């Protein structure tokens, strides 16, 4: 049976939950295409960019205990976790990656003699709004004026870039694996010497607790994508460089 961890806890050891299988956990996330047929033209046309959909995840297994009372106690402990509504899941085949999921329902089959059994079938339905698995340990890479490679997973990552002592003007340049500039985020009017944090996930720029988004004069927040801007199979990664001093790029690798 397959091991699973819920919010970092071994579900077999703590809740007696043993998986016989799962559906959706190893699938490539689905893509929604909005299309429009064109009269007298073969095929269809796209109305918008393809949209990556949420990941449904279905777990099937059994709940085991040493006695009927132990099964009930383990079920109560498991349900207390699932009632949090949002939990993280890790699988035995990739223990360093986790998936944030919403709990939809949990069902247990019990009838006749099974109502007093020490092993009961269970099914749990989950939905990952963000369909990508995420490394538990983030990358932390020092960067400077020389382009520095950003090792990635198979899905895009959104970096956080921090400079401890910036000047008034700053440029962050993202290049693909061939050295071609994808975007250059340019800031002007920063307070010199005050740490600046550029967060591509929240699309914020701060010095301390103060938003300095108004200093953004050109370019866009960098998105790291080994498929679009590199060659994952060849470990050829996109790069980041900053125009001054030394900074740190932090991000978690993500996996389809």
C-alpha positions as protocol buffer text, in pm:
chain_id: "A"
residue {
  index: 1
  type: UNK
  ca { x: 0 y: 0 z: 0 }
}
residue {
  index: 2
  type: UNK
  ca { x: 106 y: 359 z: -65 }
}
residue {
  index: 3
  type: UNK
  ca { x: 220 y: 584 z: 219 }
}
residue {
  index: 4
  type: UNK
  ca { x: 71 y: 931 z: 248 }
}
residue {
  index: 5
  type: UNK
  ca { x: 146 y: 1228 z: 473 }
}
residue {
  index: 6
  type: UNK
  ca { x: -123 y: 1479 z: 575 }
}
residue {
  index: 7
  type: UNK
  ca { x: 10 y: 1814 z: 699 }
}
residue {
  index: 8
  type: UNK
  ca { x: 347 y: 1644 z: 741 }
}
residue {
  index: 9
  type: UNK
  ca { x: 215 y: 1357 z: 955 }
}
residue {
  index: 10
  type: UNK
  ca { x: 246 y: 992 z: 849 }
}
residue {
  index: 11
  type: UNK
  ca { x: -119 y: 900 z: 802 }
}
residue {
  index: 12
  type: UNK
  ca { x: -59 y: 526 z: 851 }
}
residue {
  index: 13
  type: UNK
  ca { x: 122 y: 566 z: 1183 }
}
residue {
  index: 14
  type: UNK
  ca { x: -109 y: 835 z: 1325 }
}
residue {
  index: 15
  type: UNK
  ca { x: -451 y: 757 z: 1176 }
}
residue {
  index: 16
  type: UNK
  ca { x: -426 y: 398 z: 1054 }
}
residue {
  index: 17
  type: UNK
  ca { x: -484 y: 522 z: 697 }
}
residue {
  index: 18
  type: UNK
  ca { x: -333 y: 293 z: 433 }
}
residue {
  index: 19
  type: UNK
  ca { x: -377 y: 380 z: 67 }
}
residue {
  index: 20
  type: UNK
  ca { x: -452 y: 119 z: -197 }
}
residue {
  index: 21
  type: UNK
  ca { x: -430 y: 381 z: -470 }
}
residue {
  index: 22
  type: UNK
  ca { x: -486 y: 739 z: -575 }
}
residue {
  index: 23
  type: UNK
  ca { x: -629 y: 906 z: -884 }
}
residue {
  index: 24
  type: UNK
  ca { x: -505 y: 1239 z: -1013 }
}
residue {
  index: 25
  type: UNK
  ca { x: -190 y: 1276 z: -809 }
}
residue {
  index: 26
  type: UNK
  ca { x: 45 y: 1180 z: -1091 }
}
residue {
  index: 27
  type: UNK
  ca { x: -158 y: 1315 z: -1382 }
}
residue {
  index: 28
  type: UNK
  ca { x: -48 y: 1611 z: -1591 }
}
residue {
  index: 29
  type: UNK
  ca { x: -282 y: 1899 z: -1494 }
}
residue {
  index: 30
  type: UNK
  ca { x: -568 y: 1942 z: -1740 }
}
residue {
  index: 31
  type: UNK
  ca { x: -586 y: 2239 z: -1976 }
}
residue {
  index: 32
  type: UNK
  ca { x: -913 y: 2415 z: -2057 }
}
residue {
  index: 33
  type: UNK
  ca { x: -945 y: 2545 z: -2411 }
}
residue {
  index: 34
  type: UNK
  ca { x: -1211 y: 2801 z: -2503 }
}
residue {
  index: 35
  type: UNK
  ca { x: -1265 y: 2758 z: -2875 }
}
residue {
  index: 36
  type: UNK
  ca { x: -1485 y: 2893 z: -3151 }
}
residue {
  index: 37
  type: UNK
  ca { x: -1566 y: 2715 z: -3479 }
}
residue {
  index: 38
  type: UNK
  ca { x: -1512 y: 2924 z: -3792 }
}
residue {
  index: 39
  type: UNK
  ca { x: -1750 y: 2851 z: -4080 }
}
residue {
  index: 40
  type: UNK
  ca { x: -1582 y: 2682 z: -4377 }
}
residue {
  index: 41
  type: UNK
  ca { x: -1250 y: 2662 z: -4188 }
}
residue {
  index: 42
  type: UNK
  ca { x: -1123 y: 2324 z: -4061 }
}
residue {
  index: 43
  type: UNK
  ca { x: -1089 y: 2293 z: -3685 }
}
residue {
  index: 44
  type: UNK
  ca { x: -1151 y: 2574 z: -3436 }
}
residue {
  index: 45
  type: UNK
  ca { x: -984 y: 2895 z: -3315 }
}
residue {
  index: 46
  type: UNK
  ca { x: -878 y: 2973 z: -2959 }
}
residue {
  index: 47
  type: UNK
  ca { x: -1071 y: 3254 z: -2790 }
}
residue {
  index: 48
  type: UNK
  ca { x: -820 y: 3292 z: -2507 }
}
residue {
  index: 49
  type: UNK
  ca { x: -491 y: 3152 z: -2382 }
}
residue {
  index: 50
  type: UNK
  ca { x: -514 y: 2793 z: -2251 }
}
residue {
  index: 51
  type: UNK
  ca { x: -603 y: 2779 z: -1880 }
}
residue {
  index: 52
  type: UNK
  ca { x: -439 y: 2527 z: -1644 }
}
residue {
  index: 53
  type: UNK
  ca { x: -718 y: 2375 z: -1434 }
}
residue {
  index: 54
  type: UNK
  ca { x: -728 y: 2266 z: -1069 }
}
residue {
  index: 55
  type: UNK
  ca { x: -611 y: 1913 z: -987 }
}
residue {
  index: 56
  type: UNK
  ca { x: -872 y: 1671 z: -848 }
}
residue {
  index: 57
  type: UNK
  ca { x: -720 y: 1405 z: -623 }
}
residue {
  index: 58
  type: UNK
  ca { x: -903 y: 1093 z: -508 }
}
residue {
  index: 59
  type: UNK
  ca { x: -756 y: 866 z: -240 }
}
residue {
  index: 60
  type: UNK
  ca { x: -878 y: 511 z: -181 }
}
residue {
  index: 61
  type: UNK
  ca { x: -768 y: 283 z: 99 }
}
residue {
  index: 62
  type: UNK
  ca { x: -856 y: 141 z: 438 }
}
residue {
  index: 63
  type: UNK
  ca { x: -860 y: 260 z: 797 }
}
residue {
  index: 64
  type: UNK
  ca { x: -705 y: 3 z: 1031 }
}
residue {
  index: 65
  type: UNK
  ca { x: -704 y: -27 z: 1407 }
}
residue {
  index: 66
  type: UNK
  ca { x: -625 y: -280 z: 1677 }
}
residue {
  index: 67
  type: UNK
  ca { x: -988 y: -285 z: 1792 }
}
residue {
  index: 68
  type: UNK
  ca { x: -1324 y: -138 z: 1702 }
}
residue {
  index: 69
  type: UNK
  ca { x: -1266 y: 140 z: 1957 }
}
residue {
  index: 70
  type: UNK
  ca { x: -919 y: 207 z: 1812 }
}
residue {
  index: 71
  type: UNK
  ca { x: -1063 y: 236 z: 1461 }
}
residue {
  index: 72
  type: UNK
  ca { x: -1318 y: 487 z: 1588 }
}
residue {
  index: 73
  type: UNK
  ca { x: -1046 y: 688 z: 1765 }
}
residue {
  index: 74
  type: UNK
  ca { x: -829 y: 690 z: 1451 }
}
residue {
  index: 75
  type: UNK
  ca { x: -1125 y: 795 z: 1238 }
}
residue {
  index: 76
  type: UNK
  ca { x: -1198 y: 1082 z: 1477 }
}
residue {
  index: 77
  type: UNK
  ca { x: -835 y: 1195 z: 1467 }
}
residue {
  index: 78
  type: UNK
  ca { x: -829 y: 1177 z: 1085 }
}
residue {
  index: 79
  type: UNK
  ca { x: -1156 y: 1365 z: 1052 }
}
residue {
  index: 80
  type: UNK
  ca { x: -1028 y: 1638 z: 1284 }
}
residue {
  index: 81
  type: UNK
  ca { x: -743 y: 1694 z: 1036 }
}
residue {
  index: 82
  type: UNK
  ca { x: -966 y: 1680 z: 729 }
}
residue {
  index: 83
  type: UNK
  ca { x: -1209 y: 1930 z: 885 }
}
residue {
  index: 84
  type: UNK
  ca { x: -937 y: 2192 z: 866 }
}
residue {
  index: 85
  type: UNK
  ca { x: -1055 y: 2220 z: 507 }
}
residue {
  index: 86
  type: UNK
  ca { x: -712 y: 2292 z: 362 }
}
residue {
  index: 87
  type: UNK
  ca { x: -425 y: 2049 z: 416 }
}
residue {
  index: 88
  type: UNK
  ca { x: -100 y: 1949 z: 250 }
}
residue {
  index: 89
  type: UNK
  ca { x: -42 y: 1607 z: 98 }
}
residue {
  index: 90
  type: UNK
  ca { x: 285 y: 1422 z: 38 }
}
residue {
  index: 91
  type: UNK
  ca { x: 329 y: 1084 z: -129 }
}
residue {
  index: 92
  type: UNK
  ca { x: 593 y: 818 z: -60 }
}
residue {
  index: 93
  type: UNK
  ca { x: 735 y: 831 z: -413 }
}
residue {
  index: 94
  type: UNK
  ca { x: 817 y: 1205 z: -382 }
}
residue {
  index: 95
  type: UNK
  ca { x: 851 y: 1279 z: -8 }
}
residue {
  index: 96
  type: UNK
  ca { x: 1016 y: 1619 z: -62 }
}
residue {
  index: 97
  type: UNK
  ca { x: 721 y: 1760 z: -261 }
}
residue {
  index: 98
  type: UNK
  ca { x: 382 y: 1860 z: -128 }
}
residue {
  index: 99
  type: UNK
  ca { x: 46 y: 1961 z: -271 }
}
residue {
  index: 100
  type: UNK
  ca { x: -192 y: 2206 z: -101 }
}
residue {
  index: 101
  type: UNK
  ca { x: -548 y: 2073 z: -129 }
}
residue {
  index: 102
  type: UNK
  ca { x: -903 y: 2154 z: -31 }
}
residue {
  index: 103
  type: UNK
  ca { x: -1094 y: 1869 z: 132 }
}
residue {
  index: 104
  type: UNK
  ca { x: -1420 y: 1796 z: -48 }
}
residue {
  index: 105
  type: UNK
  ca { x: -1545 y: 1480 z: 125 }
}
residue {
  index: 106
  type: UNK
  ca { x: -1444 y: 1161 z: 302 }
}
residue {
  index: 107
  type: UNK
  ca { x: -1663 y: 849 z: 287 }
}
residue {
  index: 108
  type: UNK
  ca { x: -1637 y: 519 z: 471 }
}
residue {
  index: 109
  type: UNK
  ca { x: -1824 y: 204 z: 371 }
}
residue {
  index: 110
  type: UNK
  ca { x: -1972 y: 18 z: 669 }
}
residue {
  index: 111
  type: UNK
  ca { x: -2258 y: -226 z: 673 }
}
residue {
  index: 112
  type: UNK
  ca { x: -2349 y: -547 z: 851 }
}
residue {
  index: 113
  type: UNK
  ca { x: -2052 y: -704 z: 1026 }
}
residue {
  index: 114
  type: UNK
  ca { x: -1824 y: -428 z: 892 }
}
residue {
  index: 115
  type: UNK
  ca { x: -1978 y: -186 z: 1138 }
}
residue {
  index: 116
  type: UNK
  ca { x: -1772 y: -364 z: 1407 }
}
residue {
  index: 117
  type: UNK
  ca { x: -1471 y: -439 z: 1187 }
}
residue {
  index: 118
  type: UNK
  ca { x: -1115 y: -332 z: 1263 }
}
residue {
  index: 119
  type: UNK
  ca { x: -1054 y: -247 z: 895 }
}
residue {
  index: 120
  type: UNK
  ca { x: -1289 y: -17 z: 704 }
}
residue {
  index: 121
  type: UNK
  ca { x: -1273 y: 106 z: 342 }
}
residue {
  index: 122
  type: UNK
  ca { x: -1230 y: 481 z: 303 }
}
residue {
  index: 123
  type: UNK
  ca { x: -1229 y: 727 z: 11 }
}
residue {
  index: 124
  type: UNK
  ca { x: -1118 y: 1089 z: 31 }
}
residue {
  index: 125
  type: UNK
  ca { x: -1180 y: 1349 z: -239 }
}
residue {
  index: 126
  type: UNK
  ca { x: -952 y: 1652 z: -259 }
}
residue {
  index: 127
  type: UNK
  ca { x: -899 y: 1945 z: -495 }
}
residue {
  index: 128
  type: UNK
  ca { x: -570 y: 2131 z: -547 }
}
residue {
  index: 129
  type: UNK
  ca { x: -658 y: 2484 z: -660 }
}
residue {
  index: 130
  type: UNK
  ca { x: -292 y: 2524 z: -758 }
}
residue {
  index: 131
  type: UNK
  ca { x: -232 y: 2198 z: -947 }
}
residue {
  index: 132
  type: UNK
  ca { x: 147 y: 2187 z: -908 }
}
residue {
  index: 133
  type: UNK
  ca { x: 349 y: 1993 z: -651 }
}
residue {
  index: 134
  type: UNK
  ca { x: 593 y: 2219 z: -464 }
}
residue {
  index: 135
  type: UNK
  ca { x: 934 y: 2146 z: -309 }
}
residue {
  index: 136
  type: UNK
  ca { x: 924 y: 2167 z: 70 }
}
residue {
  index: 137
  type: UNK
  ca { x: 1275 y: 2317 z: 78 }
}
residue {
  index: 138
  type: UNK
  ca { x: 1307 y: 2635 z: -132 }
}
residue {
  index: 139
  type: UNK
  ca { x: 1603 y: 2730 z: -346 }
}
residue {
  index: 140
  type: UNK
  ca { x: 1813 y: 3024 z: -225 }
}
residue {
  index: 141
  type: UNK
  ca { x: 2060 y: 3154 z: -484 }
}
residue {
  index: 142
  type: UNK
  ca { x: 2293 y: 3453 z: -460 }
}
residue {
  index: 143
  type: UNK
  ca { x: 2285 y: 3677 z: -768 }
}
residue {
  index: 144
  type: UNK
  ca { x: 2478 y: 3978 z: -893 }
}
residue {
  index: 145
  type: UNK
  ca { x: 2548 y: 4152 z: -1225 }
}
residue {
  index: 146
  type: UNK
  ca { x: 2654 y: 3822 z: -1390 }
}
residue {
  index: 147
  type: UNK
  ca { x: 2356 y: 3610 z: -1512 }
}
residue {
  index: 148
  type: UNK
  ca { x: 2305 y: 3319 z: -1270 }
}
residue {
  index: 149
  type: UNK
  ca { x: 2123 y: 2996 z: -1358 }
}
residue {
  index: 150
  type: UNK
  ca { x: 1798 y: 2913 z: -1175 }
}
residue {
  index: 151
  type: UNK
  ca { x: 1752 y: 2531 z: -1152 }
}
residue {
  index: 152
  type: UNK
  ca { x: 1383 y: 2448 z: -1184 }
}
residue {
  index: 153
  type: UNK
  ca { x: 1120 y: 2177 z: -1182 }
}
residue {
  index: 154
  type: UNK
  ca { x: 878 y: 2100 z: -1465 }
}
residue {
  index: 155
  type: UNK
  ca { x: 634 y: 2383 z: -1379 }
}
residue {
  index: 156
  type: UNK
  ca { x: 683 y: 2761 z: -1348 }
}
residue {
  index: 157
  type: UNK
  ca { x: 814 y: 2913 z: -1023 }
}
residue {
  index: 158
  type: UNK
  ca { x: 761 y: 3266 z: -892 }
}
residue {
  index: 159
  type: UNK
  ca { x: 1074 y: 3406 z: -726 }
}
residue {
  index: 160
  type: UNK
  ca { x: 1122 y: 3648 z: -438 }
}
residue {
  index: 161
  type: UNK
  ca { x: 1428 y: 3870 z: -490 }
}
residue {
  index: 162
  type: UNK
  ca { x: 1584 y: 4054 z: -196 }
}
residue {
  index: 163
  type: UNK
  ca { x: 1864 y: 4313 z: -185 }
}
residue {
  index: 164
  type: UNK
  ca { x: 1992 y: 4420 z: 156 }
}
residue {
  index: 165
  type: UNK
  ca { x: 2146 y: 4753 z: 50 }
}
residue {
  index: 166
  type: UNK
  ca { x: 2009 y: 4871 z: -284 }
}
residue {
  index: 167
  type: UNK
  ca { x: 2080 y: 5202 z: -450 }
}
residue {
  index: 168
  type: UNK
  ca { x: 1814 y: 5438 z: -580 }
}
residue {
  index: 169
  type: UNK
  ca { x: 1800 y: 5261 z: -919 }
}
residue {
  index: 170
  type: UNK
  ca { x: 1779 y: 4887 z: -977 }
}
residue {
  index: 171
  type: UNK
  ca { x: 1728 y: 4653 z: -1272 }
}
residue {
  index: 172
  type: UNK
  ca { x: 1646 y: 4280 z: -1253 }
}
residue {
  index: 173
  type: UNK
  ca { x: 1703 y: 4099 z: -1583 }
}
residue {
  index: 174
  type: UNK
  ca { x: 1554 y: 3760 z: -1670 }
}
residue {
  index: 175
  type: UNK
  ca { x: 1713 y: 3579 z: -1964 }
}
residue {
  index: 176
  type: UNK
  ca { x: 1634 y: 3246 z: -2125 }
}
residue {
  index: 177
  type: UNK
  ca { x: 1888 y: 2965 z: -2143 }
}
residue {
  index: 178
  type: UNK
  ca { x: 2025 y: 3109 z: -2469 }
}
residue {
  index: 179
  type: UNK
  ca { x: 2093 y: 3447 z: -2307 }
}
residue {
  index: 180
  type: UNK
  ca { x: 1805 y: 3632 z: -2471 }
}
residue {
  index: 181
  type: UNK
  ca { x: 1638 y: 3890 z: -2246 }
}
residue {
  index: 182
  type: UNK
  ca { x: 1281 y: 3792 z: -2156 }
}
residue {
  index: 183
  type: UNK
  ca { x: 1206 y: 4088 z: -1932 }
}
residue {
  index: 184
  type: UNK
  ca { x: 1393 y: 4354 z: -1737 }
}
residue {
  index: 185
  type: UNK
  ca { x: 1220 y: 4489 z: -1428 }
}
residue {
  index: 186
  type: UNK
  ca { x: 1344 y: 4844 z: -1367 }
}
residue {
  index: 187
  type: UNK
  ca { x: 1303 y: 5045 z: -1046 }
}
residue {
  index: 188
  type: UNK
  ca { x: 1386 y: 5411 z: -986 }
}
residue {
  index: 189
  type: UNK
  ca { x: 1342 y: 5622 z: -675 }
}
residue {
  index: 190
  type: UNK
  ca { x: 1420 y: 5357 z: -412 }
}
residue {
  index: 191
  type: UNK
  ca { x: 1547 y: 5469 z: -72 }
}
residue {
  index: 192
  type: UNK
  ca { x: 1919 y: 5380 z: -85 }
}
residue {
  index: 193
  type: UNK
  ca { x: 2043 y: 5138 z: 179 }
}
residue {
  index: 194
  type: UNK
  ca { x: 1698 y: 5009 z: 279 }
}
residue {
  index: 195
  type: UNK
  ca { x: 1637 y: 4641 z: 194 }
}
residue {
  index: 196
  type: UNK
  ca { x: 1403 y: 4589 z: -101 }
}
residue {
  index: 197
  type: UNK
  ca { x: 1193 y: 4277 z: -165 }
}
residue {
  index: 198
  type: UNK
  ca { x: 1048 y: 4200 z: -508 }
}
residue {
  index: 199
  type: UNK
  ca { x: 781 y: 3928 z: -484 }
}
residue {
  index: 200
  type: UNK
  ca { x: 667 y: 3783 z: -818 }
}
residue {
  index: 201
  type: UNK
  ca { x: 391 y: 3574 z: -657 }
}
residue {
  index: 202
  type: UNK
  ca { x: 213 y: 3864 z: -486 }
}
residue {
  index: 203
  type: UNK
  ca { x: 341 y: 4117 z: -743 }
}
residue {
  index: 204
  type: UNK
  ca { x: 461 y: 4351 z: -471 }
}
residue {
  index: 205
  type: UNK
  ca { x: 774 y: 4561 z: -419 }
}
residue {
  index: 206
  type: UNK
  ca { x: 853 y: 4666 z: -62 }
}
residue {
  index: 207
  type: UNK
  ca { x: 1117 y: 4841 z: 140 }
}
residue {
  index: 208
  type: UNK
  ca { x: 1054 y: 4715 z: 490 }
}
residue {
  index: 209
  type: UNK
  ca { x: 676 y: 4721 z: 537 }
}
residue {
  index: 210
  type: UNK
  ca { x: 626 y: 5006 z: 288 }
}
residue {
  index: 211
  type: UNK
  ca { x: 504 y: 4940 z: -65 }
}
residue {
  index: 212
  type: UNK
  ca { x: 726 y: 5102 z: -328 }
}
residue {
  index: 213
  type: UNK
  ca { x: 542 y: 4965 z: -630 }
}
residue {
  index: 214
  type: UNK
  ca { x: 540 y: 5318 z: -769 }
}
residue {
  index: 215
  type: UNK
  ca { x: 916 y: 5284 z: -830 }
}
residue {
  index: 216
  type: UNK
  ca { x: 848 y: 5027 z: -1106 }
}
residue {
  index: 217
  type: UNK
  ca { x: 912 y: 5217 z: -1429 }
}
residue {
  index: 218
  type: UNK
  ca { x: 955 y: 4937 z: -1685 }
}
residue {
  index: 219
  type: UNK
  ca { x: 942 y: 4561 z: -1737 }
}
residue {
  index: 220
  type: UNK
  ca { x: 751 y: 4297 z: -1545 }
}
residue {
  index: 221
  type: UNK
  ca { x: 792 y: 4056 z: -1253 }
}
residue {
  index: 222
  type: UNK
  ca { x: 1009 y: 3758 z: -1355 }
}
residue {
  index: 223
  type: UNK
  ca { x: 855 y: 3413 z: -1394 }
}
residue {
  index: 224
  type: UNK
  ca { x: 1095 y: 3117 z: -1399 }
}
residue {
  index: 225
  type: UNK
  ca { x: 993 y: 2848 z: -1650 }
}
residue {
  index: 226
  type: UNK
  ca { x: 1233 y: 2574 z: -1760 }
}
residue {
  index: 227
  type: UNK
  ca { x: 996 y: 2458 z: -2035 }
}
residue {
  index: 228
  type: UNK
  ca { x: 927 y: 2796 z: -2196 }
}
residue {
  index: 229
  type: UNK
  ca { x: 1269 y: 2953 z: -2139 }
}
residue {
  index: 230
  type: UNK
  ca { x: 1510 y: 2662 z: -2101 }
}
residue {
  index: 231
  type: UNK
  ca { x: 1567 y: 2295 z: -2169 }
}
residue {
  index: 232
  type: UNK
  ca { x: 1472 y: 2084 z: -1867 }
}
residue {
  index: 233
  type: UNK
  ca { x: 1620 y: 1761 z: -2010 }
}
residue {
  index: 234
  type: UNK
  ca { x: 1956 y: 1931 z: -2069 }
}
residue {
  index: 235
  type: UNK
  ca { x: 1951 y: 2124 z: -1737 }
}
residue {
  index: 236
  type: UNK
  ca { x: 1970 y: 2449 z: -1933 }
}
residue {
  index: 237
  type: UNK
  ca { x: 1802 y: 2705 z: -1710 }
}
residue {
  index: 238
  type: UNK
  ca { x: 1685 y: 3066 z: -1738 }
}
residue {
  index: 239
  type: UNK
  ca { x: 1908 y: 3317 z: -1558 }
}
residue {
  index: 240
  type: UNK
  ca { x: 1864 y: 3623 z: -1337 }
}
residue {
  index: 241
  type: UNK
  ca { x: 2104 y: 3915 z: -1298 }
}
residue {
  index: 242
  type: UNK
  ca { x: 2076 y: 4236 z: -1096 }
}
residue {
  index: 243
  type: UNK
  ca { x: 2236 y: 4564 z: -1195 }
}
residue {
  index: 244
  type: UNK
  ca { x: 2411 y: 4638 z: -865 }
}
residue {
  index: 245
  type: UNK
  ca { x: 2546 y: 4482 z: -549 }
}
residue {
  index: 246
  type: UNK
  ca { x: 2444 y: 4127 z: -452 }
}
residue {
  index: 247
  type: UNK
  ca { x: 2097 y: 3992 z: -390 }
}
residue {
  index: 248
  type: UNK
  ca { x: 1925 y: 3662 z: -313 }
}
residue {
  index: 249
  type: UNK
  ca { x: 1665 y: 3485 z: -527 }
}
residue {
  index: 250
  type: UNK
  ca { x: 1435 y: 3249 z: -337 }
}
residue {
  index: 251
  type: UNK
  ca { x: 1177 y: 3019 z: -492 }
}
residue {
  index: 252
  type: UNK
  ca { x: 1035 y: 2671 z: -455 }
}
residue {
  index: 253
  type: UNK
  ca { x: 1069 y: 2439 z: -751 }
}
residue {
  index: 254
  type: UNK
  ca { x: 729 y: 2324 z: -879 }
}
residue {
  index: 255
  type: UNK
  ca { x: 635 y: 2005 z: -1056 }
}
residue {
  index: 256
  type: UNK
  ca { x: 355 y: 1911 z: -1297 }
}
